Amino acid sequence: MTNIQDVGAVTESLLSSSLDRGNSIAEDVKQPTSKSLSFDNALNNFTPTKKSNGMVCSVKKVLDSLEDPTKTKLVALMANSSVLSLDLVKLLKEFDFGVSAEVMRRHRRRAKGGGCSCP
């Protein structure tokens, strides 16, 4: 069991050894440097690059092949959470667009957070 007096003695001992090394109490506290401030600015202005494995999303391929207003209608349907991904895939397959249900779900999920590999 630790005694309060023991804790006080340890704290006093640490303080004393710090002062013996020629440091003041204020010197033991890290002060921001110009390098840390510039790092802070860099963090504030950080823009992550999108991760890409070199493959193009098949939903993007479909969208790139469509003209407006057809493209706009498909984008609106994909953004509508009450429309099932499987229904969109079935519709696309009827017109020979090859998109799997998993790719459609992933695209829709990532598009909400801006994370799809589509530019």
N, C-alpha and C positions, 0 to 999 in steps of 0.2 A: 504494500500500500504506500502511495507517495504522500509524503508530508508536505504541507503548504510551505514550510520553511525551506525544505529541500528544493522546491520549485523556484522559490525566490533566490536561493543561493546560486542555482544554475543560471538563471536569467542574469543575475548580477555578474557572475563569472564570465558569461558570454559577452556582456557589455564591456566589461573590463578588458577582455582580450582584444576586442575590436578597437578600443581606445589605445591599447598598448601598441597595436600595429600602426598607429599614427592616423587612424581614420576617425573622423567625427561620426556621430550618429547620422547626420544628414548625408555623409558620403556613402554610407551603407545602402541608402535608398537609391535605386537606379533612376537617373534623370534621363528624359528623352534626349536623344542626340539628333543631329540633322539627318543621319541615315535612317533612324527609326521614324522620324517625321516624314521623310520622303517615302518610306515603305508604307506608312499610313495613307499618304496621298495615292500611292499606287493601288492600294487595296480599294480605296474609294472609287477609283477610275477603272477597276478591273473589268474586262469584258472577256468571258470565256469563249474559246473557239469551239465550234461544234465538232463533236467527235464523228468521224466518218470512217467507215471501213472500205470506202471506195465503191460500194454498191449503191445504186439509186433505188429509192423506195418505189415499189411498183405502183403505189397509189399516185405518186408524183408523175410517173410515166403516163398513167391514164389521164391525169389532170392536164399534163402538157399536150396531150393529143386532142384535147377538146377545145372547141371554140366557145366564146361567150355567146349567149347566156346559159348554154348547157353546162359549162364548167362551173358557173356561179350557182346553179341549181344543185349540182352534185356536192359542192363545198357546203352549201346550206344544209343539205340532208345529212352530211357527215357530222356537222356541228350540232345537229338535233339529237339530244340524248334519248329521246323516245323512239328513235329509229334504230333497229337492231343491225349490227354489223353484218350478220349473216344474211339479212334481207338485201342489204346493199351489194354484197358479194354475189348473191343469186342474180340480181338485176344486171350487174356488170358482166357476169358469165353469159347471160342471154345474148349479149352483144359482143362476145368474144374478147372481153377484157379479162386477163388472167390475174386476179388478185385473190389471195387466200384469205380465209376468215381471220386467221391469226395476224396477218399483215394489216388487215383493215382495223382490227381491234387495237393493235399496237400504234398504228398511225393516229387513230382517233384519240387514244389515251395520251400519247406524247404531244400531239398538236395542241391539246389544252394547256400544257405547260411550256410550249415552245420547244419541246425536246426532240421532235422528229428530225431525222437526218435530211428531210426535204428543205431546201433553201426557200 
